[in-house]
Amino acid sequence: MITIRRKRLVPVLIVLGVGLTACENMSQRDRNTAIGAGVGAAAGAVLTDGSAAGTVGGAAVGGVIGHEVDRDKKRDRD
């Protein structure tokens, strides 16, 4: 059971790593959103044993959290 999860996690992490290389020209907020979505998708895939709904849901939640991280930092500075 554990080896099946690892086999599914490795491709997700590879896609995440390759996808993040495109973040060079993004703003900090866009970068945080993309990273949050990638991490959320990986977590959703692992937690739901590769379910598409879990992966998409995790990406959505992670993207929202990543988007809001920069907003909280700006509020603290002001």
N, CA, C and O atoms as CSV, one atom per row, in Angstrom:
chain,resi,resn,atom,element,x,y,z
A,1,MET,N,N,0.823,-1.190,0.000
A,1,MET,CA,C,0.000,0.000,0.000
A,1,MET,C,C,0.868,1.256,0.000
A,1,MET,O,O,0.589,2.187,-0.755
A,2,ILE,N,N,1.895,1.305,0.814
A,2,ILE,CA,C,2.775,2.472,0.885
A,2,ILE,C,C,3.525,2.643,-0.436
A,2,ILE,O,O,3.690,3.771,-0.901
A,3,THR,N,N,3.979,1.557,-1.047
A,3,THR,CA,C,4.727,1.672,-2.298
A,3,THR,C,C,3.850,2.210,-3.424
A,3,THR,O,O,4.350,2.899,-4.314
A,4,ILE,N,N,2.563,1.912,-3.403
A,4,ILE,CA,C,1.657,2.441,-4.419
A,4,ILE,C,C,1.559,3.955,-4.281
A,4,ILE,O,O,1.576,4.665,-5.287
A,5,ARG,N,N,1.457,4.456,-3.068
A,5,ARG,CA,C,1.396,5.902,-2.859
A,5,ARG,C,C,2.682,6.573,-3.313
A,5,ARG,O,O,2.640,7.647,-3.912
A,6,ARG,N,N,3.810,5.959,-3.040
A,6,ARG,CA,C,5.084,6.539,-3.459
A,6,ARG,C,C,5.188,6.573,-4.979
A,6,ARG,O,O,5.708,7.532,-5.550
A,7,LYS,N,N,4.696,5.532,-5.629
A,7,LYS,CA,C,4.734,5.494,-7.091
A,7,LYS,C,C,3.863,6.584,-7.695
A,7,LYS,O,O,4.173,7.098,-8.770
A,8,ARG,N,N,2.800,6.936,-7.031
A,8,ARG,CA,C,1.938,8.005,-7.524
A,8,ARG,C,C,2.483,9.382,-7.171
A,8,ARG,O,O,2.270,10.343,-7.909
A,9,LEU,N,N,3.171,9.480,-6.069
A,9,LEU,CA,C,3.679,10.763,-5.616
A,9,LEU,C,C,4.852,11.245,-6.461
A,9,LEU,O,O,4.965,12.441,-6.732
A,10,VAL,N,N,5.713,10.345,-6.876
A,10,VAL,CA,C,6.904,10.736,-7.638
A,10,VAL,C,C,6.540,11.472,-8.933
A,10,VAL,O,O,7.106,12.535,-9.184
A,11,PRO,N,N,5.624,10.963,-9.767
A,11,PRO,CA,C,5.276,11.730,-10.981
A,11,PRO,C,C,4.655,13.092,-10.668
A,11,PRO,O,O,4.897,14.067,-11.379
A,12,VAL,N,N,3.863,13.156,-9.615
A,12,VAL,CA,C,3.255,14.434,-9.237
A,12,VAL,C,C,4.338,15.436,-8.857
A,12,VAL,O,O,4.279,16.598,-9.259
A,13,LEU,N,N,5.320,14.995,-8.090
A,13,LEU,CA,C,6.401,15.887,-7.687
A,13,LEU,C,C,7.266,16.300,-8.876
A,13,LEU,O,O,7.750,17.431,-8.919
A,14,ILE,N,N,7.465,15.417,-9.825
A,14,ILE,CA,C,8.234,15.769,-11.015
A,14,ILE,C,C,7.502,16.835,-11.826
A,14,ILE,O,O,8.109,17.813,-12.262
A,15,VAL,N,N,6.213,16.649,-12.025
A,15,VAL,CA,C,5.421,17.640,-12.761
A,15,VAL,C,C,5.419,18.968,-12.010
A,15,VAL,O,O,5.525,20.028,-12.628
A,16,LEU,N,N,5.303,18.922,-10.704
A,16,LEU,CA,C,5.341,20.137,-9.892
A,16,LEU,C,C,6.664,20.867,-10.064
A,16,LEU,O,O,6.682,22.084,-10.249
A,17,GLY,N,N,7.758,20.145,-10.007
A,17,GLY,CA,C,9.075,20.755,-10.169
A,17,GLY,C,C,9.275,21.368,-11.536
A,17,GLY,O,O,9.809,22.471,-11.651
A,18,VAL,N,N,8.856,20.670,-12.569
A,18,VAL,CA,C,8.985,21.192,-13.928
A,18,VAL,C,C,8.073,22.404,-14.112
A,18,VAL,O,O,8.460,23.386,-14.746
A,19,GLY,N,N,6.883,22.333,-13.567
A,19,GLY,CA,C,5.946,23.447,-13.689
A,19,GLY,C,C,6.431,24.706,-12.999
A,19,GLY,O,O,6.159,25.811,-13.469
A,20,LEU,N,N,7.132,24.561,-11.911
A,20,LEU,CA,C,7.608,25.730,-11.171
A,20,LEU,C,C,8.752,26.448,-11.871
A,20,LEU,O,O,9.049,27.596,-11.538
A,21,THR,N,N,9.395,25.806,-12.824
A,21,THR,CA,C,10.457,26.489,-13.556
A,21,THR,C,C,9.901,27.605,-14.426
A,21,THR,O,O,10.652,28.482,-14.854
A,22,ALA,N,N,8.614,27.591,-14.692
A,22,ALA,CA,C,7.981,28.639,-15.495
A,22,ALA,C,C,7.634,29.869,-14.669
A,22,ALA,O,O,7.066,30.819,-15.209
A,23,CYS,N,N,7.951,29.885,-13.397
A,23,CYS,CA,C,7.569,30.975,-12.497
A,23,CYS,C,C,8.557,32.135,-12.492
A,23,CYS,O,O,8.409,33.049,-11.681
A,24,GLU,N,N,9.543,32.129,-13.355
A,24,GLU,CA,C,10.601,33.135,-13.306
A,24,GLU,C,C,10.081,34.560,-13.500
A,24,GLU,O,O,10.523,35.468,-12.796
A,25,ASN,N,N,9.166,34.777,-14.423
A,25,ASN,CA,C,8.686,36.126,-14.716
A,25,ASN,C,C,7.388,36.480,-14.003
A,25,ASN,O,O,6.753,37.478,-14.344
A,26,MET,N,N,6.990,35.696,-13.038
A,26,MET,CA,C,5.740,35.943,-12.323
A,26,MET,C,C,5.966,36.893,-11.154
A,26,MET,O,O,7.077,37.023,-10.639
A,27,SER,N,N,4.874,37.561,-10.744
A,27,SER,CA,C,4.941,38.364,-9.528
A,27,SER,C,C,5.005,37.416,-8.325
A,27,SER,O,O,4.764,36.215,-8.454
A,28,GLN,N,N,5.325,37.964,-7.180
A,28,GLN,CA,C,5.421,37.133,-5.970
A,28,GLN,C,C,4.075,36.493,-5.647
A,28,GLN,O,O,4.023,35.328,-5.252
A,29,ARG,N,N,3.001,37.234,-5.807
A,29,ARG,CA,C,1.667,36.697,-5.519
A,29,ARG,C,C,1.312,35.565,-6.484
A,29,ARG,O,O,0.770,34.541,-6.069
A,30,ASP,N,N,1.618,35.748,-7.770
A,30,ASP,CA,C,1.347,34.693,-8.754
A,30,ASP,C,C,2.180,33.447,-8.454
A,30,ASP,O,O,1.697,32.321,-8.574
A,31,ARG,N,N,3.420,33.663,-8.069
A,31,ARG,CA,C,4.303,32.541,-7.726
A,31,ARG,C,C,3.759,31.784,-6.513
A,31,ARG,O,O,3.736,30.553,-6.502
A,32,ASN,N,N,3.321,32.529,-5.489
A,32,ASN,CA,C,2.753,31.879,-4.310
A,32,ASN,C,C,1.496,31.085,-4.652
A,32,ASN,O,O,1.274,29.999,-4.116
A,33,THR,N,N,0.679,31.632,-5.544
A,33,THR,CA,C,-0.537,30.931,-5.967
A,33,THR,C,C,-0.192,29.638,-6.693
A,33,THR,O,O,-0.798,28.599,-6.432
A,34,ALA,N,N,0.777,29.694,-7.603
A,34,ALA,CA,C,1.173,28.497,-8.352
A,34,ALA,C,C,1.783,27.441,-7.438
A,34,ALA,O,O,1.488,26.254,-7.570
A,35,ILE,N,N,2.623,27.870,-6.523
A,35,ILE,CA,C,3.237,26.916,-5.591
A,35,ILE,C,C,2.175,26.303,-4.692
A,35,ILE,O,O,2.182,25.094,-4.457
A,36,GLY,N,N,1.265,27.122,-4.189
A,36,GLY,CA,C,0.183,26.607,-3.349
A,36,GLY,C,C,-0.689,25.602,-4.081
A,36,GLY,O,O,-1.081,24.579,-3.518
A,37,ALA,N,N,-0.991,25.901,-5.347
A,37,ALA,CA,C,-1.808,24.979,-6.142
A,37,ALA,C,C,-1.072,23.665,-6.381
A,37,ALA,O,O,-1.676,22.594,-6.320
A,38,GLY,N,N,0.220,23.742,-6.650
A,38,GLY,CA,C,0.999,22.515,-6.878
A,38,GLY,C,C,1.098,21.660,-5.636
A,38,GLY,O,O,0.909,20.445,-5.692
A,39,VAL,N,N,1.394,22.293,-4.516
A,39,VAL,CA,C,1.501,21.549,-3.257
A,39,VAL,C,C,0.140,20.985,-2.865
A,39,VAL,O,O,0.046,19.850,-2.398
A,40,GLY,N,N,-0.915,21.779,-3.056
A,40,GLY,CA,C,-2.266,21.308,-2.744
A,40,GLY,C,C,-2.676,20.133,-3.613
A,40,GLY,O,O,-3.304,19.190,-3.131
A,41,ALA,N,N,-2.324,20.183,-4.899
A,41,ALA,CA,C,-2.645,19.070,-5.797
A,41,ALA,C,C,-1.917,17.804,-5.384
A,41,ALA,O,O,-2.497,16.718,-5.386
A,42,ALA,N,N,-0.642,17.943,-5.030
A,42,ALA,CA,C,0.123,16.768,-4.590
A,42,ALA,C,C,-0.463,16.200,-3.303
A,42,ALA,O,O,-0.618,14.987,-3.163
A,43,ALA,N,N,-0.786,17.079,-2.372
A,43,ALA,CA,C,-1.364,16.611,-1.106
A,43,ALA,C,C,-2.729,15.964,-1.336
A,43,ALA,O,O,-3.031,14.921,-0.755
A,44,GLY,N,N,-3.550,16.582,-2.180
A,44,GLY,CA,C,-4.862,16.012,-2.468
A,44,GLY,C,C,-4.764,14.656,-3.143
A,44,GLY,O,O,-5.560,13.760,-2.860
A,45,ALA,N,N,-3.793,14.500,-4.033
A,45,ALA,CA,C,-3.605,13.214,-4.707
A,45,ALA,C,C,-3.160,12.138,-3.730
A,45,ALA,O,O,-3.629,11.001,-3.794
A,46,VAL,N,N,-2.268,12.491,-2.837
A,46,VAL,CA,C,-1.780,11.510,-1.865
A,46,VAL,C,C,-2.880,11.141,-0.873
A,46,VAL,O,O,-3.079,9.964,-0.571
A,47,LEU,N,N,-3.586,12.135,-0.373
A,47,LEU,CA,C,-4.606,11.869,0.648
A,47,LEU,C,C,-5.808,11.097,0.119
A,47,LEU,O,O,-6.474,10.394,0.878
A,48,THR,N,N,-6.090,11.220,-1.176
A,48,THR,CA,C,-7.252,10.534,-1.744
A,48,THR,C,C,-6.865,9.382,-2.662
A,48,THR,O,O,-7.678,8.929,-3.467
A,49,ASP,N,N,-5.635,8.910,-2.548
A,49,ASP,CA,C,-5.136,7.795,-3.361
A,49,ASP,C,C,-5.260,8.054,-4.855
A,49,ASP,O,O,-5.617,7.154,-5.615
A,50,GLY,N,N,-4.969,9.268,-5.274
A,50,GLY,CA,C,-4.942,9.588,-6.693
A,50,GLY,C,C,-6.276,9.968,-7.299
A,50,GLY,O,O,-6.399,10.030,-8.522
A,51,SER,N,N,-7.273,10.221,-6.478
A,51,SER,CA,C,-8.577,10.622,-6.988
A,51,SER,C,C,-8.465,11.959,-7.713
A,51,SER,O,O,-7.813,12.884,-7.228
A,52,ALA,N,N,-9.101,12.055,-8.873
A,52,ALA,CA,C,-9.069,13.308,-9.635
A,52,ALA,C,C,-9.732,14.438,-8.858
A,52,ALA,O,O,-9.241,15.567,-8.853
A,53,ALA,N,N,-10.840,14.136,-8.206
A,53,ALA,CA,C,-11.542,15.162,-7.430
A,53,ALA,C,C,-10.677,15.647,-6.269
A,53,ALA,O,O,-10.649,16.842,-5.975
A,54,GLY,N,N,-9.980,14.738,-5.616
A,54,GLY,CA,C,-9.100,15.118,-4.516
A,54,GLY,C,C,-7.931,15.961,-4.988
A,54,GLY,O,O,-7.525,16.905,-4.309
A,55,THR,N,N,-7.391,15.625,-6.147
A,55,THR,CA,C,-6.273,16.378,-6.709
A,55,THR,C,C,-6.711,17.782,-7.101
A,55,THR,O,O,-6.029,18.754,-6.777
A,56,VAL,N,N,-7.834,17.900,-7.791
A,56,VAL,CA,C,-8.334,19.210,-8.216
A,56,VAL,C,C,-8.751,20.037,-7.002
A,56,VAL,O,O,-8.469,21.233,-6.935
A,57,GLY,N,N,-9.413,19.407,-6.057
A,57,GLY,CA,C,-9.812,20.118,-4.835
A,57,GLY,C,C,-8.607,20.613,-4.054
A,57,GLY,O,O,-8.602,21.740,-3.560
A,58,GLY,N,N,-7.594,19.781,-3.942
A,58,GLY,CA,C,-6.370,20.186,-3.253
A,58,GLY,C,C,-5.681,21.339,-3.959
A,58,GLY,O,O,-5.162,22.247,-3.309
A,59,ALA,N,N,-5.673,21.311,-5.281
A,59,ALA,CA,C,-5.071,22.395,-6.051
A,59,ALA,C,C,-5.829,23.704,-5.838
A,59,ALA,O,O,-5.218,24.763,-5.697
A,60,ALA,N,N,-7.142,23.628,-5.814
A,60,ALA,CA,C,-7.953,24.830,-5.611
A,60,ALA,C,C,-7.712,25.432,-4.227
A,60,ALA,O,O,-7.493,26.636,-4.096
A,61,VAL,N,N,-7.754,24.596,-3.212
A,61,VAL,CA,C,-7.543,25.081,-1.845
A,61,VAL,C,C,-6.122,25.615,-1.685
A,61,VAL,O,O,-5.923,26.678,-1.098
A,62,GLY,N,N,-5.150,24.897,-2.195
A,62,GLY,CA,C,-3.763,25.343,-2.106
A,62,GLY,C,C,-3.518,26.640,-2.846
A,62,GLY,O,O,-2.762,27.489,-2.372
A,63,GLY,N,N,-4.144,26.811,-4.001
A,63,GLY,CA,C,-4.014,28.042,-4.764
A,63,GLY,C,C,-4.577,29.246,-4.022
A,63,GLY,O,O,-3.977,30.320,-4.020
A,64,VAL,N,N,-5.728,29.060,-3.395
A,64,VAL,CA,C,-6.331,30.146,-2.617
A,64,VAL,C,C,-5.438,30.506,-1.431
A,64,VAL,O,O,-5.208,31.684,-1.158
A,65,ILE,N,N,-4.944,29.504,-0.738
A,65,ILE,CA,C,-4.062,29.769,0.405
A,65,ILE,C,C,-2.788,30.471,-0.059
A,65,ILE,O,O,-2.357,31.440,0.565
A,66,GLY,N,N,-2.189,29.999,-1.134
A,66,GLY,CA,C,-0.983,30.631,-1.657
A,66,GLY,C,C,-1.220,32.065,-2.080
A,66,GLY,O,O,-0.351,32.916,-1.890
A,67,HIS,N,N,-2.376,32.346,-2.650
A,67,HIS,CA,C,-2.716,33.701,-3.084
A,67,HIS,C,C,-2.854,34.638,-1.894
A,67,HIS,O,O,-2.459,35.801,-1.969
A,68,GLU,N,N,-3.407,34.143,-0.806
A,68,GLU,CA,C,-3.650,34.979,0.370
A,68,GLU,C,C,-2.413,35.183,1.235
A,68,GLU,O,O,-2.400,36.087,2.071
A,69,VAL,N,N,-1.380,34.376,1.062
A,69,VAL,CA,C,-0.176,34.498,1.898
A,69,VAL,C,C,0.448,35.874,1.738
A,69,VAL,O,O,0.798,36.499,2.739
A,70,ASP,N,N,0.597,36.360,0.533
A,70,ASP,CA,C,1.228,37.656,0.277
A,70,ASP,C,C,0.372,38.791,0.832
A,70,ASP,O,O,0.905,39.788,1.320
A,71,ARG,N,N,-0.932,38.647,0.761
A,71,ARG,CA,C,-1.830,39.678,1.266
A,71,ARG,C,C,-1.640,39.869,2.767
A,71,ARG,O,O,-1.635,41.000,3.253
A,72,ASP,N,N,-1.482,38.766,3.507
A,72,ASP,CA,C,-1.260,38.863,4.949
A,72,ASP,C,C,0.057,39.552,5.266
A,72,ASP,O,O,0.135,40.326,6.220
A,73,LYS,N,N,1.089,39.284,4.482
A,73,LYS,CA,C,2.397,39.912,4.712
A,73,LYS,C,C,2.307,41.419,4.464
A,73,LYS,O,O,2.890,42.201,5.215
A,74,LYS,N,N,1.582,41.836,3.421
A,74,LYS,CA,C,1.439,43.253,3.134
A,74,LYS,C,C,0.683,43.959,4.248
A,74,LYS,O,O,1.038,45.074,4.629
A,75,ARG,N,N,-0.348,43.323,4.770
A,75,ARG,CA,C,-1.147,43.912,5.835
A,75,ARG,C,C,-0.293,44.108,7.092
A,75,ARG,O,O,-0.445,45.113,7.787
A,76,ASP,N,N,0.589,43.174,7.387
A,76,ASP,CA,C,1.453,43.278,8.558
A,76,ASP,C,C,2.453,44.422,8.415
A,76,ASP,O,O,2.801,45.069,9.403
A,77,ARG,N,N,2.920,44.674,7.187
A,77,ARG,CA,C,3.897,45.755,6.966
A,77,ARG,C,C,3.267,47.125,7.106
A,77,ARG,O,O,3.927,48.070,7.537
A,78,ASP,N,N,1.992,47.246,6.744
A,78,ASP,CA,C,1.314,48.554,6.777
A,78,ASP,C,C,0.873,48.916,8.132
A,78,ASP,O,O,0.289,49.982,8.326
